[in-house]
Amino acid sequence: MPDLIVEIISPSNVLTDRNRKKKVYQQIGVREYWIVDPTNHTLEVYKHDQPDADVPHLYLVKEGEVSSSVLTNLKFDLKDIFTF
């Protein structure tokens, strides 16, 4: 089982990525699930041990550095993954 899954959603996959896949990943115990939304310039982070499984930590394009609690060396500025 992976520790971290990152999904980059497209308009045709929104419901699958935000709902079906997320629920499966949570059920099998994936520790972090990230949803990158290029249209809205957001990153949603879901953690296996968070109190409410349906409320992500939401990062907006201008919010600076993002890091993983699972892969501790994974850090980047959110602006670097979105091009305008």
Distance bins in CASP14 RR format, pairs under 12 A and 6 or more apart:
PFRMAT RR
TARGET T0000
AUTHOR 0000-0000-0000
RMODE 2
METHOD distances of the structure
MODEL  1
1 24 0 0 0 0 0 1 0 0 0 0 0
1 25 0 0 0 0 1 0 0 0 0 0 0
1 26 0 0 0 0 0 1 0 0 0 0 0
1 27 0 0 0 0 0 1 0 0 0 0 0
1 28 1 0 1 0 0 0 0 0 0 0 0
1 29 1 0 0 1 0 0 0 0 0 0 0
1 30 1 0 0 1 0 0 0 0 0 0 0
1 31 0 0 0 0 1 0 0 0 0 0 0
1 32 0 0 0 0 0 1 0 0 0 0 0
1 33 0 0 0 0 0 1 0 0 0 0 0
1 48 0 0 0 0 0 1 0 0 0 0 0
1 70 0 0 0 0 0 1 0 0 0 0 0
2 25 0 0 0 0 1 0 0 0 0 0 0
2 28 0 0 0 0 1 0 0 0 0 0 0
2 29 0 0 0 0 1 0 0 0 0 0 0
2 30 1 0 1 0 0 0 0 0 0 0 0
2 31 0 0 0 0 1 0 0 0 0 0 0
2 32 0 0 0 0 1 0 0 0 0 0 0
2 33 0 0 0 0 1 0 0 0 0 0 0
2 34 0 0 0 0 0 1 0 0 0 0 0
2 48 0 0 0 0 0 1 0 0 0 0 0
2 70 0 0 0 0 1 0 0 0 0 0 0
2 71 0 0 0 0 0 1 0 0 0 0 0
3 25 0 0 0 0 0 1 0 0 0 0 0
3 28 0 0 0 0 0 1 0 0 0 0 0
3 29 0 0 0 0 1 0 0 0 0 0 0
3 30 1 0 0 1 0 0 0 0 0 0 0
3 31 1 0 1 0 0 0 0 0 0 0 0
3 32 1 0 0 1 0 0 0 0 0 0 0
3 33 0 0 0 0 0 1 0 0 0 0 0
3 34 0 0 0 0 0 1 0 0 0 0 0
3 47 0 0 0 0 0 1 0 0 0 0 0
3 48 0 0 0 0 1 0 0 0 0 0 0
3 68 0 0 0 0 1 0 0 0 0 0 0
3 69 0 0 0 0 1 0 0 0 0 0 0
3 70 1 0 1 0 0 0 0 0 0 0 0
3 71 1 0 0 1 0 0 0 0 0 0 0
3 72 0 0 0 0 0 1 0 0 0 0 0
3 74 0 0 0 0 0 1 0 0 0 0 0
4 25 0 0 0 0 0 1 0 0 0 0 0
4 29 0 0 0 0 0 1 0 0 0 0 0
4 30 1 0 0 1 0 0 0 0 0 0 0
4 31 1 0 0 1 0 0 0 0 0 0 0
4 32 1 0 1 0 0 0 0 0 0 0 0
4 33 1 0 0 1 0 0 0 0 0 0 0
4 34 1 0 0 1 0 0 0 0 0 0 0
4 45 0 0 0 0 1 0 0 0 0 0 0
4 46 0 0 0 0 0 1 0 0 0 0 0
4 47 0 0 0 0 0 1 0 0 0 0 0
4 48 0 0 0 0 0 1 0 0 0 0 0
4 67 0 0 0 0 0 1 0 0 0 0 0
4 68 1 0 0 1 0 0 0 0 0 0 0
4 69 0 0 0 0 1 0 0 0 0 0 0
4 70 1 0 1 0 0 0 0 0 0 0 0
4 71 1 0 1 0 0 0 0 0 0 0 0
4 72 0 0 0 0 0 1 0 0 0 0 0
4 73 0 0 0 0 0 1 0 0 0 0 0
4 74 1 0 0 1 0 0 0 0 0 0 0
5 17 0 0 0 0 0 1 0 0 0 0 0
5 21 0 0 0 0 1 0 0 0 0 0 0
5 22 0 0 0 0 1 0 0 0 0 0 0
5 24 0 0 0 0 0 1 0 0 0 0 0
5 25 1 0 1 0 0 0 0 0 0 0 0
5 26 0 0 0 0 0 1 0 0 0 0 0
5 28 0 0 0 0 0 1 0 0 0 0 0
5 29 0 0 0 0 0 1 0 0 0 0 0
5 30 1 0 1 0 0 0 0 0 0 0 0
5 31 0 0 0 0 1 0 0 0 0 0 0
5 32 1 0 0 1 0 0 0 0 0 0 0
5 33 1 0 1 0 0 0 0 0 0 0 0
5 34 1 0 0 1 0 0 0 0 0 0 0
5 35 0 0 0 0 1 0 0 0 0 0 0
5 36 0 0 0 0 0 1 0 0 0 0 0
5 45 0 0 0 0 0 1 0 0 0 0 0
5 46 0 0 0 0 1 0 0 0 0 0 0
5 47 0 0 0 0 0 1 0 0 0 0 0
5 48 0 0 0 0 0 1 0 0 0 0 0
5 68 0 0 0 0 0 1 0 0 0 0 0
5 70 0 0 0 0 0 1 0 0 0 0 0
5 71 0 0 0 0 0 1 0 0 0 0 0
6 17 0 0 0 0 0 1 0 0 0 0 0
6 21 0 0 0 0 0 1 0 0 0 0 0
6 25 0 0 0 0 0 1 0 0 0 0 0
6 30 0 0 0 0 0 1 0 0 0 0 0
6 32 0 0 0 0 1 0 0 0 0 0 0
6 33 0 0 0 0 1 0 0 0 0 0 0
6 34 1 0 1 0 0 0 0 0 0 0 0
6 35 0 0 0 0 1 0 0 0 0 0 0
6 36 1 0 0 1 0 0 0 0 0 0 0
6 37 0 0 0 0 0 1 0 0 0 0 0
6 43 0 0 0 0 1 0 0 0 0 0 0
6 44 0 0 0 0 0 1 0 0 0 0 0
6 45 0 0 0 0 1 0 0 0 0 0 0
6 46 0 0 0 0 0 1 0 0 0 0 0
6 66 0 0 0 0 0 1 0 0 0 0 0
6 68 0 0 0 0 1 0 0 0 0 0 0
6 70 0 0 0 0 0 1 0 0 0 0 0
6 71 0 0 0 0 0 1 0 0 0 0 0
6 74 0 0 0 0 1 0 0 0 0 0 0
6 76 0 0 0 0 0 1 0 0 0 0 0
6 81 0 0 0 0 0 1 0 0 0 0 0
7 13 1 0 0 1 0 0 0 0 0 0 0
7 14 0 0 0 0 0 1 0 0 0 0 0
7 16 0 0 0 0 1 0 0 0 0 0 0
7 17 1 0 1 0 0 0 0 0 0 0 0
7 18 0 0 0 0 1 0 0 0 0 0 0
7 19 0 0 0 0 0 1 0 0 0 0 0
7 20 0 0 0 0 0 1 0 0 0 0 0
7 21 1 0 0 1 0 0 0 0 0 0 0
7 22 0 0 0 0 1 0 0 0 0 0 0
7 24 0 0 0 0 0 1 0 0 0 0 0
7 25 0 0 0 0 1 0 0 0 0 0 0
7 30 0 0 0 0 0 1 0 0 0 0 0
7 32 0 0 0 0 0 1 0 0 0 0 0
7 33 1 0 0 1 0 0 0 0 0 0 0
7 34 1 0 0 1 0 0 0 0 0 0 0
7 35 1 0 1 0 0 0 0 0 0 0 0
7 36 1 0 0 1 0 0 0 0 0 0 0
7 37 0 0 0 0 1 0 0 0 0 0 0
7 38 0 0 0 0 0 1 0 0 0 0 0
7 43 0 0 0 0 0 1 0 0 0 0 0
7 44 0 0 0 0 1 0 0 0 0 0 0
7 45 0 0 0 0 0 1 0 0 0 0 0
7 46 0 0 0 0 0 1 0 0 0 0 0
8 14 0 0 0 0 0 1 0 0 0 0 0
8 17 0 0 0 0 1 0 0 0 0 0 0
8 34 0 0 0 0 1 0 0 0 0 0 0
8 35 0 0 0 0 1 0 0 0 0 0 0
8 36 1 0 1 0 0 0 0 0 0 0 0
8 37 0 0 0 0 1 0 0 0 0 0 0
8 38 1 0 0 1 0 0 0 0 0 0 0
8 39 0 0 0 0 0 1 0 0 0 0 0
8 42 0 0 0 0 0 1 0 0 0 0 0
8 43 0 0 0 0 0 1 0 0 0 0 0
8 44 0 0 0 0 0 1 0 0 0 0 0
8 81 0 0 0 0 1 0 0 0 0 0 0
8 82 0 0 0 0 0 1 0 0 0 0 0
9 15 0 0 0 0 1 0 0 0 0 0 0
9 16 0 0 0 0 1 0 0 0 0 0 0
9 17 1 0 1 0 0 0 0 0 0 0 0
9 18 1 0 0 1 0 0 0 0 0 0 0
9 19 0 0 0 0 0 1 0 0 0 0 0
9 21 0 0 0 0 1 0 0 0 0 0 0
9 22 0 0 0 0 0 1 0 0 0 0 0
9 33 0 0 0 0 0 1 0 0 0 0 0
9 34 0 0 0 0 0 1 0 0 0 0 0
9 35 1 0 0 1 0 0 0 0 0 0 0
9 36 1 0 0 1 0 0 0 0 0 0 0
9 37 1 0 1 0 0 0 0 0 0 0 0
9 38 1 0 0 1 0 0 0 0 0 0 0
9 39 0 0 0 0 1 0 0 0 0 0 0
9 40 0 0 0 0 1 0 0 0 0 0 0
9 42 0 0 0 0 0 1 0 0 0 0 0
9 43 0 0 0 0 0 1 0 0 0 0 0
9 44 0 0 0 0 1 0 0 0 0 0 0
10 16 0 0 0 0 0 1 0 0 0 0 0
10 17 0 0 0 0 1 0 0 0 0 0 0
10 18 0 0 0 0 0 1 0 0 0 0 0
10 35 0 0 0 0 0 1 0 0 0 0 0
10 36 0 0 0 0 0 1 0 0 0 0 0
10 37 0 0 0 0 1 0 0 0 0 0 0
10 38 1 0 0 1 0 0 0 0 0 0 0
10 39 0 0 0 0 1 0 0 0 0 0 0
11 17 0 0 0 0 0 1 0 0 0 0 0
11 18 0 0 0 0 0 1 0 0 0 0 0
11 37 0 0 0 0 0 1 0 0 0 0 0
11 38 0 0 0 0 1 0 0 0 0 0 0
11 39 1 0 0 1 0 0 0 0 0 0 0
11 40 0 0 0 0 0 1 0 0 0 0 0
12 39 0 0 0 0 0 1 0 0 0 0 0
13 19 0 0 0 0 0 1 0 0 0 0 0
13 20 0 0 0 0 1 0 0 0 0 0 0
13 21 0 0 0 0 1 0 0 0 0 0 0
13 22 0 0 0 0 0 1 0 0 0 0 0
13 35 0 0 0 0 0 1 0 0 0 0 0
13 36 0 0 0 0 0 1 0 0 0 0 0
13 37 0 0 0 0 0 1 0 0 0 0 0
13 38 0 0 0 0 0 1 0 0 0 0 0
13 39 0 0 0 0 0 1 0 0 0 0 0
14 20 0 0 0 0 0 1 0 0 0 0 0
14 21 0 0 0 0 0 1 0 0 0 0 0
14 22 0 0 0 0 0 1 0 0 0 0 0
14 35 0 0 0 0 1 0 0 0 0 0 0
14 37 0 0 0 0 1 0 0 0 0 0 0
14 38 0 0 0 0 0 1 0 0 0 0 0
14 39 0 0 0 0 1 0 0 0 0 0 0
14 40 0 0 0 0 0 1 0 0 0 0 0
14 44 0 0 0 0 0 1 0 0 0 0 0
15 21 0 0 0 0 1 0 0 0 0 0 0
15 22 0 0 0 0 0 1 0 0 0 0 0
15 23 0 0 0 0 0 1 0 0 0 0 0
16 22 0 0 0 0 1 0 0 0 0 0 0
16 23 0 0 0 0 0 1 0 0 0 0 0
16 24 0 0 0 0 0 1 0 0 0 0 0
16 25 0 0 0 0 0 1 0 0 0 0 0
16 35 0 0 0 0 0 1 0 0 0 0 0
17 23 0 0 0 0 0 1 0 0 0 0 0
17 24 0 0 0 0 0 1 0 0 0 0 0
17 25 0 0 0 0 0 1 0 0 0 0 0
17 33 0 0 0 0 1 0 0 0 0 0 0
17 34 0 0 0 0 0 1 0 0 0 0 0
17 35 1 0 0 1 0 0 0 0 0 0 0
17 36 0 0 0 0 1 0 0 0 0 0 0
17 37 0 0 0 0 1 0 0 0 0 0 0
17 44 0 0 0 0 1 0 0 0 0 0 0
17 46 0 0 0 0 0 1 0 0 0 0 0
18 25 0 0 0 0 0 1 0 0 0 0 0
18 33 0 0 0 0 0 1 0 0 0 0 0
18 35 1 0 0 1 0 0 0 0 0 0 0
18 36 0 0 0 0 0 1 0 0 0 0 0
18 37 0 0 0 0 1 0 0 0 0 0 0
18 40 0 0 0 0 0 1 0 0 0 0 0
18 42 0 0 0 0 0 1 0 0 0 0 0
18 44 0 0 0 0 1 0 0 0 0 0 0
18 46 0 0 0 0 0 1 0 0 0 0 0
18 54 0 0 0 0 1 0 0 0 0 0 0
18 56 0 0 0 0 1 0 0 0 0 0 0
19 25 0 0 0 0 0 1 0 0 0 0 0
19 26 0 0 0 0 0 1 0 0 0 0 0
19 33 0 0 0 0 0 1 0 0 0 0 0
19 35 0 0 0 0 0 1 0 0 0 0 0
19 46 0 0 0 0 0 1 0 0 0 0 0
19 53 0 0 0 0 0 1 0 0 0 0 0
19 54 0 0 0 0 1 0 0 0 0 0 0
20 26 0 0 0 0 0 1 0 0 0 0 0
20 27 0 0 0 0 0 1 0 0 0 0 0
21 27 0 0 0 0 0 1 0 0 0 0 0
21 28 0 0 0 0 0 1 0 0 0 0 0
21 30 0 0 0 0 1 0 0 0 0 0 0
21 33 1 0 0 1 0 0 0 0 0 0 0
21 34 0 0 0 0 0 1 0 0 0 0 0
21 35 0 0 0 0 1 0 0 0 0 0 0
21 46 0 0 0 0 0 1 0 0 0 0 0
22 28 0 0 0 0 0 1 0 0 0 0 0
22 29 0 0 0 0 0 1 0 0 0 0 0
22 30 0 0 0 0 1 0 0 0 0 0 0
22 32 0 0 0 0 0 1 0 0 0 0 0
22 33 1 0 0 1 0 0 0 0 0 0 0
22 34 0 0 0 0 0 1 0 0 0 0 0
22 35 1 0 0 1 0 0 0 0 0 0 0
22 44 0 0 0 0 1 0 0 0 0 0 0
22 45 0 0 0 0 0 1 0 0 0 0 0
22 46 1 0 0 1 0 0 0 0 0 0 0
22 47 0 0 0 0 0 1 0 0 0 0 0
22 48 0 0 0 0 0 1 0 0 0 0 0
22 53 0 0 0 0 1 0 0 0 0 0 0
22 54 0 0 0 0 1 0 0 0 0 0 0
22 55 0 0 0 0 0 1 0 0 0 0 0
22 56 0 0 0 0 1 0 0 0 0 0 0
23 29 0 0 0 0 0 1 0 0 0 0 0
23 30 0 0 0 0 0 1 0 0 0 0 0
23 33 0 0 0 0 0 1 0 0 0 0 0
23 46 0 0 0 0 0 1 0 0 0 0 0
23 53 0 0 0 0 1 0 0 0 0 0 0
23 54 0 0 0 0 1 0 0 0 0 0 0
24 30 0 0 0 0 1 0 0 0 0 0 0
24 33 0 0 0 0 1 0 0 0 0 0 0
25 31 0 0 0 0 1 0 0 0 0 0 0
25 32 0 0 0 0 1 0 0 0 0 0 0
25 33 1 0 1 0 0 0 0 0 0 0 0
25 34 0 0 0 0 0 1 0 0 0 0 0
25 35 0 0 0 0 0 1 0 0 0 0 0
25 46 1 0 0 1 0 0 0 0 0 0 0
25 47 0 0 0 0 0 1 0 0 0 0 0
25 48 0 0 0 0 1 0 0 0 0 0 0
25 53 0 0 0 0 0 1 0 0 0 0 0
26 32 0 0 0 0 0 1 0 0 0 0 0
26 33 1 0 0 1 0 0 0 0 0 0 0
26 46 1 0 0 1 0 0 0 0 0 0 0
26 47 0 0 0 0 1 0 0 0 0 0 0
26 48 1 0 0 1 0 0 0 0 0 0 0
26 49 0 0 0 0 0 1 0 0 0 0 0
26 50 0 0 0 0 1 0 0 0 0 0 0
26 52 0 0 0 0 0 1 0 0 0 0 0
26 53 1 0 1 0 0 0 0 0 0 0 0
26 54 0 0 0 0 1 0 0 0 0 0 0
26 56 0 0 0 0 0 1 0 0 0 0 0
27 33 0 0 0 0 0 1 0 0 0 0 0
27 48 0 0 0 0 0 1 0 0 0 0 0
27 53 0 0 0 0 1 0 0 0 0 0 0
28 48 0 0 0 0 1 0 0 0 0 0 0
29 46 0 0 0 0 0 1 0 0 0 0 0
29 47 0 0 0 0 0 1 0 0 0 0 0
29 48 1 0 1 0 0 0 0 0 0 0 0
29 49 0 0 0 0 1 0 0 0 0 0 0
29 53 0 0 0 0 0 1 0 0 0 0 0
29 70 0 0 0 0 0 1 0 0 0 0 0
30 45 0 0 0 0 0 1 0 0 0 0 0
30 46 0 0 0 0 1 0 0 0 0 0 0
30 47 0 0 0 0 1 0 0 0 0 0 0
30 48 1 0 0 1 0 0 0 0 0 0 0
30 49 0 0 0 0 0 1 0 0 0 0 0
30 53 0 0 0 0 0 1 0 0 0 0 0
30 70 0 0 0 0 1 0 0 0 0 0 0
31 45 0 0 0 0 0 1 0 0 0 0 0
31 46 0 0 0 0 1 0 0 0 0 0 0
31 47 1 0 0 1 0 0 0 0 0 0 0
31 48 1 0 1 0 0 0 0 0 0 0 0
31 49 1 0 0 1 0 0 0 0 0 0 0
31 50 0 0 0 0 0 1 0 0 0 0 0
31 68 0 0 0 0 1 0 0 0 0 0 0
31 69 1 0 0 1 0 0 0 0 0 0 0
31 70 1 0 1 0 0 0 0 0 0 0 0
31 71 0 0 0 0 1 0 0 0 0 0 0
32 43 0 0 0 0 0 1 0 0 0 0 0
32 44 0 0 0 0 0 1 0 0 0 0 0
32 45 1 0 0 1 0 0 0 0 0 0 0
32 46 1 0 0 1 0 0 0 0 0 0 0
32 47 1 0 1 0 0 0 0 0 0 0 0
32 48 1 0 0 1 0 0 0 0 0 0 0
32 49 0 0 0 0 1 0 0 0 0 0 0
32 50 0 0 0 0 1 0 0 0 0 0 0
32 56 0 0 0 0 0 1 0 0 0 0 0
32 57 0 0 0 0 0 1 0 0 0 0 0
32 66 0 0 0 0 0 1 0 0 0 0 0
32 67 0 0 0 0 0 1 0 0 0 0 0
32 68 1 0 0 1 0 0 0 0 0 0 0
32 69 1 0 0 1 0 0 0 0 0 0 0
32 70 1 0 1 0 0 0 0 0 0 0 0
32 71 0 0 0 0 1 0 0 0 0 0 0
32 72 0 0 0 0 0 1 0 0 0 0 0
32 74 0 0 0 0 1 0 0 0 0 0 0
33 43 0 0 0 0 0 1 0 0 0 0 0
33 44 0 0 0 0 1 0 0 0 0 0 0
33 45 1 0 0 1 0 0 0 0 0 0 0
33 46 1 0 1 0 0 0 0 0 0 0 0
33 47 0 0 0 0 1 0 0 0 0 0 0
33 48 0 0 0 0 1 0 0 0 0 0 0
33 50 0 0 0 0 0 1 0 0 0 0 0
33 53 0 0 0 0 1 0 0 0 0 0 0
33 54 0 0 0 0 0 1 0 0 0 0 0
33 56 0 0 0 0 1 0 0 0 0 0 0
33 57 0 0 0 0 0 1 0 0 0 0 0
33 68 0 0 0 0 0 1 0 0 0 0 0
33 70 0 0 0 0 0 1 0 0 0 0 0
34 42 0 0 0 0 0 1 0 0 0 0 0
34 43 1 0 0 1 0 0 0 0 0 0 0
34 44 1 0 0 1 0 0 0 0 0 0 0
34 45 1 0 1 0 0 0 0 0 0 0 0
34 46 1 0 0 1 0 0 0 0 0 0 0
34 47 0 0 0 0 0 1 0 0 0 0 0
34 56 0 0 0 0 1 0 0 0 0 0 0
34 57 0 0 0 0 1 0 0 0 0 0 0
34 58 0 0 0 0 0 1 0 0 0 0 0
34 59 0 0 0 0 1 0 0 0 0 0 0
34 66 0 0 0 0 1 0 0 0 0 0 0
34 67 0 0 0 0 0 1 0 0 0 0 0
34 68 0 0 0 0 1 0 0 0 0 0 0
34 69 0 0 0 0 0 1 0 0 0 0 0
34 70 0 0 0 0 0 1 0 0 0 0 0
34 71 0 0 0 0 0 1 0 0 0 0 0
34 74 0 0 0 0 0 1 0 0 0 0 0
34 76 0 0 0 0 0 1 0 0 0 0 0
34 78 0 0 0 0 0 1 0 0 0 0 0
34 81 0 0 0 0 0 1 0 0 0 0 0
35 42 0 0 0 0 1 0 0 0 0 0 0
35 43 1 0 0 1 0 0 0 0 0 0 0
35 44 1 0 1 0 0 0 0 0 0 0 0
35 45 0 0 0 0 1 0 0 0 0 0 0
35 46 1 0 0 1 0 0 0 0 0 0 0
35 56 1 0 0 1 0 0 0 0 0 0 0
35 57 0 0 0 0 0 1 0 0 0 0 0
35 58 0 0 0 0 1 0 0 0 0 0 0
35 59 0 0 0 0 0 1 0 0 0 0 0
36 42 1 0 0 1 0 0 0 0 0 0 0
36 43 1 0 1 0 0 0 0 0 0 0 0
36 44 0 0 0 0 1 0 0 0 0 0 0
36 45 0 0 0 0 0 1 0 0 0 0 0
36 56 0 0 0 0 0 1 0 0 0 0 0
36 58 0 0 0 0 0 1 0 0 0 0 0
36 59 0 0 0 0 1 0 0 0 0 0 0
36 61 0 0 0 0 0 1 0 0 0 0 0
36 66 0 0 0 0 0 1 0 0 0 0 0
36 76 0 0 0 0 0 1 0 0 0 0 0
36 78 0 0 0 0 1 0 0 0 0 0 0
36 81 1 0 0 1 0 0 0 0 0 0 0
36 82 0 0 0 0 1 0 0 0 0 0 0
37 43 1 0 0 1 0 0 0 0 0 0 0
37 44 1 0 0 1 0 0 0 0 0 0 0
37 56 0 0 0 0 0 1 0 0 0 0 0
37 58 0 0 0 0 1 0 0 0 0 0 0
37 59 0 0 0 0 0 1 0 0 0 0 0
37 60 0 0 0 0 0 1 0 0 0 0 0
37 61 0 0 0 0 0 1 0 0 0 0 0
37 78 0 0 0 0 0 1 0 0 0 0 0
37 81 0 0 0 0 0 1 0 0 0 0 0
37 82 0 0 0 0 1 0 0 0 0 0 0
38 61 0 0 0 0 0 1 0 0 0 0 0
38 81 0 0 0 0 1 0 0 0 0 0 0
38 82 1 0 0 1 0 0 0 0 0 0 0
38 83 0 0 0 0 1 0 0 0 0 0 0
38 84 0 0 0 0 0 1 0 0 0 0 0
39 61 0 0 0 0 0 1 0 0 0 0 0
39 82 0 0 0 0 0 1 0 0 0 0 0
40 58 0 0 0 0 1 0 0 0 0 0 0
40 59 0 0 0 0 0 1 0 0 0 0 0
40 60 0 0 0 0 1 0 0 0 0 0 0
40 61 0 0 0 0 1 0 0 0 0 0 0
40 82 0 0 0 0 1 0 0 0 0 0 0
41 58 0 0 0 0 0 1 0 0 0 0 0
41 59 0 0 0 0 1 0 0 0 0 0 0
41 60 1 0 0 1 0 0 0 0 0 0 0
41 61 1 1 0 0 0 0 0 0 0 0 0
41 62 0 0 0 0 1 0 0 0 0 0 0
41 63 0 0 0 0 0 1 0 0 0 0 0
41 78 0 0 0 0 1 0 0 0 0 0 0
41 79 0 0 0 0 1 0 0 0 0 0 0
41 81 0 0 0 0 1 0 0 0 0 0 0
41 82 1 0 1 0 0 0 0 0 0 0 0
41 83 0 0 0 0 0 1 0 0 0 0 0
41 84 0 0 0 0 1 0 0 0 0 0 0
42 56 0 0 0 0 1 0 0 0 0 0 0
42 57 0 0 0 0 0 1 0 0 0 0 0
42 58 1 0 0 1 0 0 0 0 0 0 0
42 59 1 0 0 1 0 0 0 0 0 0 0
42 60 1 0 1 0 0 0 0 0 0 0 0
42 61 1 0 0 1 0 0 0 0 0 0 0
42 62 0 0 0 0 0 1 0 0 0 0 0
42 63 0 0 0 0 1 0 0 0 0 0 0
42 66 0 0 0 0 0 1 0 0 0 0 0
42 78 0 0 0 0 1 0 0 0 0 0 0
42 81 0 0 0 0 0 1 0 0 0 0 0
42 82 0 0 0 0 1 0 0 0 0 0 0
43 56 0 0 0 0 1 0 0 0 0 0 0
43 57 0 0 0 0 1 0 0 0 0 0 0
43 58 1 0 0 1 0 0 0 0 0 0 0
43 59 1 0 1 0 0 0 0 0 0 0 0
43 60 0 0 0 0 1 0 0 0 0 0 0
43 61 0 0 0 0 1 0 0 0 0 0 0
43 62 0 0 0 0 0 1 0 0 0 0 0
43 63 0 0 0 0 1 0 0 0 0 0 0
43 64 0 0 0 0 0 1 0 0 0 0 0
43 65 0 0 0 0 0 1 0 0 0 0 0
43 66 1 0 0 1 0 0 0 0 0 0 0
43 67 0 0 0 0 0 1 0 0 0 0 0
43 68 0 0 0 0 0 1 0 0 0 0 0
43 76 0 0 0 0 0 1 0 0 0 0 0
43 77 0 0 0 0 0 1 0 0 0 0 0
43 78 1 0 0 1 0 0 0 0 0 0 0
43 79 0 0 0 0 0 1 0 0 0 0 0
43 80 0 0 0 0 0 1 0 0 0 0 0
43 81 1 0 0 1 0 0 0 0 0 0 0
43 82 0 0 0 0 1 0 0 0 0 0 0
44 50 0 0 0 0 0 1 0 0 0 0 0
44 54 0 0 0 0 0 1 0 0 0 0 0
44 55 0 0 0 0 1 0 0 0 0 0 0
44 56 1 1 0 0 0 0 0 0 0 0 0
44 57 1 0 0 1 0 0 0 0 0 0 0
44 58 1 0 1 0 0 0 0 0 0 0 0
44 59 1 0 0 1 0 0 0 0 0 0 0
44 60 0 0 0 0 0 1 0 0 0 0 0
44 66 0 0 0 0 0 1 0 0 0 0 0
44 78 0 0 0 0 0 1 0 0 0 0 0
45 55 0 0 0 0 0 1 0 0 0 0 0
45 56 1 0 1 0 0 0 0 0 0 0 0
45 57 1 0 1 0 0 0 0 0 0 0 0
45 58 1 0 0 1 0 0 0 0 0 0 0
45 59 1 0 0 1 0 0 0 0 0 0 0
45 63 0 0 0 0 0 1 0 0 0 0 0
45 66 1 0 0 1 0 0 0 0 0 0 0
45 67 0 0 0 0 1 0 0 0 0 0 0
45 68 0 0 0 0 1 0 0 0 0 0 0
45 69 0 0 0 0 1 0 0 0 0 0 0
45 70 0 0 0 0 0 1 0 0 0 0 0
45 74 0 0 0 0 0 1 0 0 0 0 0
45 78 0 0 0 0 0 1 0 0 0 0 0
46 52 0 0 0 0 1 0 0 0 0 0 0
46 53 1 0 0 1 0 0 0 0 0 0 0
46 54 0 0 0 0 1 0 0 0 0 0 0
46 55 0 0 0 0 1 0 0 0 0 0 0
46 56 1 0 1 0 0 0 0 0 0 0 0
46 57 0 0 0 0 1 0 0 0 0 0 0
46 58 0 0 0 0 0 1 0 0 0 0 0
46 69 0 0 0 0 0 1 0 0 0 0 0
46 70 0 0 0 0 0 1 0 0 0 0 0
47 53 0 0 0 0 1 0 0 0 0 0 0
47 55 0 0 0 0 0 1 0 0 0 0 0
47 56 0 0 0 0 1 0 0 0 0 0 0
47 57 1 0 0 1 0 0 0 0 0 0 0
47 68 0 0 0 0 1 0 0 0 0 0 0
47 69 1 0 0 1 0 0 0 0 0 0 0
47 70 0 0 0 0 1 0 0 0 0 0 0
48 69 0 0 0 0 0 1 0 0 0 0 0
48 70 0 0 0 0 1 0 0 0 0 0 0
49 69 0 0 0 0 1 0 0 0 0 0 0
49 70 0 0 0 0 0 1 0 0 0 0 0
50 56 0 0 0 0 1 0 0 0 0 0 0
50 57 1 0 0 1 0 0 0 0 0 0 0
50 69 0 0 0 0 0 1 0 0 0 0 0
51 57 0 0 0 0 0 1 0 0 0 0 0
57 63 0 0 0 0 0 1 0 0 0 0 0
57 66 0 0 0 0 1 0 0 0 0 0 0
57 67 0 0 0 0 0 1 0 0 0 0 0
57 68 0 0 0 0 0 1 0 0 0 0 0
57 69 0 0 0 0 0 1 0 0 0 0 0
58 66 0 0 0 0 0 1 0 0 0 0 0
58 78 0 0 0 0 0 1 0 0 0 0 0
59 65 0 0 0 0 1 0 0 0 0 0 0
59 66 1 0 1 0 0 0 0 0 0 0 0
59 67 0 0 0 0 0 1 0 0 0 0 0
59 76 0 0 0 0 0 1 0 0 0 0 0
59 77 0 0 0 0 0 1 0 0 0 0 0
59 78 1 0 1 0 0 0 0 0 0 0 0
59 79 0 0 0 0 0 1 0 0 0 0 0
59 81 0 0 0 0 0 1 0 0 0 0 0
59 82 0 0 0 0 0 1 0 0 0 0 0
60 66 0 0 0 0 0 1 0 0 0 0 0
60 78 1 0 0 1 0 0 0 0 0 0 0
60 79 0 0 0 0 0 1 0 0 0 0 0
60 82 0 0 0 0 0 1 0 0 0 0 0
61 77 0 0 0 0 0 1 0 0 0 0 0
61 78 1 0 1 0 0 0 0 0 0 0 0
61 79 1 0 0 1 0 0 0 0 0 0 0
61 80 0 0 0 0 0 1 0 0 0 0 0
61 81 0 0 0 0 1 0 0 0 0 0 0
61 82 1 0 1 0 0 0 0 0 0 0 0
61 83 0 0 0 0 0 1 0 0 0 0 0
61 84 0 0 0 0 1 0 0 0 0 0 0
62 77 0 0 0 0 1 0 0 0 0 0 0
62 78 1 0 0 1 0 0 0 0 0 0 0
62 79 1 0 0 1 0 0 0 0 0 0 0
62 82 0 0 0 0 1 0 0 0 0 0 0
62 84 0 0 0 0 0 1 0 0 0 0 0
63 76 0 0 0 0 0 1 0 0 0 0 0
63 77 0 0 0 0 1 0 0 0 0 0 0
63 78 1 0 1 0 0 0 0 0 0 0 0
63 79 0 0 0 0 1 0 0 0 0 0 0
63 81 0 0 0 0 0 1 0 0 0 0 0
63 82 0 0 0 0 0 1 0 0 0 0 0
64 75 0 0 0 0 0 1 0 0 0 0 0
64 76 0 0 0 0 1 0 0 0 0 0 0
64 77 1 0 1 0 0 0 0 0 0 0 0
64 78 1 0 1 0 0 0 0 0 0 0 0
64 79 1 0 0 1 0 0 0 0 0 0 0
64 80 0 0 0 0 1 0 0 0 0 0 0
64 81 0 0 0 0 0 1 0 0 0 0 0
64 82 0 0 0 0 0 1 0 0 0 0 0
65 74 0 0 0 0 0 1 0 0 0 0 0
65 75 1 0 1 0 0 0 0 0 0 0 0
65 76 1 0 0 1 0 0 0 0 0 0 0
65 77 1 0 1 0 0 0 0 0 0 0 0
65 78 1 0 0 1 0 0 0 0 0 0 0
65 79 0 0 0 0 1 0 0 0 0 0 0
65 80 0 0 0 0 1 0 0 0 0 0 0
65 81 0 0 0 0 0 1 0 0 0 0 0
66 74 0 0 0 0 1 0 0 0 0 0 0
66 75 1 0 0 1 0 0 0 0 0 0 0
66 76 1 0 0 1 0 0 0 0 0 0 0
66 77 1 0 0 1 0 0 0 0 0 0 0
66 78 1 0 1 0 0 0 0 0 0 0 0
66 79 0 0 0 0 0 1 0 0 0 0 0
66 80 0 0 0 0 1 0 0 0 0 0 0
66 81 0 0 0 0 1 0 0 0 0 0 0
66 82 0 0 0 0 0 1 0 0 0 0 0
67 73 0 0 0 0 1 0 0 0 0 0 0
67 74 1 0 0 1 0 0 0 0 0 0 0
67 75 1 0 1 0 0 0 0 0 0 0 0
67 76 0 0 0 0 1 0 0 0 0 0 0
67 77 0 0 0 0 0 1 0 0 0 0 0
67 78 0 0 0 0 0 1 0 0 0 0 0
68 74 1 0 1 0 0 0 0 0 0 0 0
68 75 1 0 0 1 0 0 0 0 0 0 0
68 76 0 0 0 0 1 0 0 0 0 0 0
69 75 0 0 0 0 0 1 0 0 0 0 0
76 82 0 0 0 0 0 1 0 0 0 0 0
END
